[in-house]
Amino acid sequence: QVQLVESGGGSVQSGGSLRLSCAASGESFSSNCMGWFRQVLGGKREGVAGLYTGLGSTYYADSVKGRFTISRDNAENTLYLQMNSLKPEDTAMYYCAARRRGSCNIGYLITAGTPSAFFGYWGQGTQVTVSS
C-alpha cells in the first residue's frame, strides 16, 4: 500500500513563502511521475506543477510560473513545492499525486480535466491560506 502525506501548509501574508512536502511511503514506491494540484471549496481540482524525473521534465501552470518550484528528493522519497511570492488567489487545499504506471507526458497529465484518471495515488491535502 502506497501512502502520500503532505505537510507544510499554513497561513501567510501576501508575498510570503511556504514549502510543501509530500512524503511517499509503501512497498516498492517508484513513481517517477508526480505532481501538485490544488482545489478551492466547491471548485475543480487544478493542476499546479508536475515533474517527470525520467527526463527531468517539469510543468507549471501559467498562474504559478516563476513563483513555484517543484522538486524531488529521491533518497527521501519526498516531493516538494516551493511557493514564493504567494498571492491570495493561491489559497486552496493542495494535494500531491503520483502516477502508478504508464507514460508521463507531464504537461498533458497535469492539465487533464480528470487528473484522478491518470494519477492513482493521492495525499490527503494540506491547506494554504494567503491573506492580503
N, C-alpha and C positions, 0 to 999 in steps of 0.2 A: 504494500500500500504506500503510495507516494503522498506526502503532505507538503503543502506550501504554506508558510506562515509569514505574513507581512508584519512589519513594525516600522516605527519612525514617524508615524503621522502625528499631527498635533495642530495647535492654533498658533498662527504667526501673523504679523502685520504685513501689509503690502510692501513688497521689496525684500522681504526676508527669504530665508532659505530653509529647506528641510532635505533630509536624506532618507529615503525609504529603503528598507531592506526586505528581501524575500528569501527566507531560508528554506531550502529544499531538503527533505529527508525521505528515507524509504529505500526499499530494496532496489538496487540497480538503477537509481535515477541517473539518467544520462542524456536528458533532453538538451539539444543544442539550439532550440528554437523557442525563445521566451519573449514575453512582452508585459507591458504595463497598460492597464485600462483604467478608466475612471467613469463614475456614474453618479449623477445627482439624483436626488429623490424624485421619482416619477419620470426620469429621463432614460434615454438609451445608453447602453454601455458604449463608451467611446475609446477607441484605440489611441494611446498617447505615445508610446515608444516601443520598439521591438529590436531584438538582437538575434542574429543567427551567427553563432560562434564558428560554424563550419567555414564561413568565408569572411568572418569579421564584419558582416553587413549590419548596418543599423538603419532604423527608420524612425522619423519623428513626425508627429502631426504638425501642421503649419503653426498651430496655436502655441506650441511649446518649443519650436525650433530656435536654437540659440540660447535657450534658458535651461532646458533639461538635458541631462546626460544619462544614458543607460550604460551599465557595465556589469561585469560578472566576475566573481572570484571563484574560479573553478575548484581550487583546493578546498574552499569552504562551502561549495555548492550554494552560493548566495548570489542573488541578482540584486542590483542596486538601481535606484533612480535618484540622482542628484537634481534637486529642483532649486533653481536660483531665480531671483527677481520675481518672486511669486506675486500673483495678481488675485483679486477677489474672485475672478471667474475661474480660477484654478480650484476653487472649493468643490470638493467631491469626495466620495469614497473611492479609494484607489485599490485596485486588485492586480496581483501578478498572476500570470498564466504560463503554462508550458505545454508544448505540443508533444503528444505521446510518440508519434511516428509520422513518417511521410516527408515530403519535400518541404522546403521552407523558403518560399518567396515572401520574405518578411513584410515588405510593404503591402502586398496584397492581403496577407493574413491579418495584419493589424487593422486594416481599414475595411475588412469584410463586414457585411451587415450583421452576420450572426457569428461572432467570434467563438461561441461555445461549440460550434460545429467543427472548428479546427483545433482548438486548444482543449485538451482533455483534462488538464489539471488546473485547478483554481485555488487561490487562497481565500481567506475569509474577509479580507479587506482591511484597510486602515484609513481612518478619516483624516482628511486635510481640510483645515478651515483657514481662510485668509481674510483678514479684516482690513478695511480701508482706513 
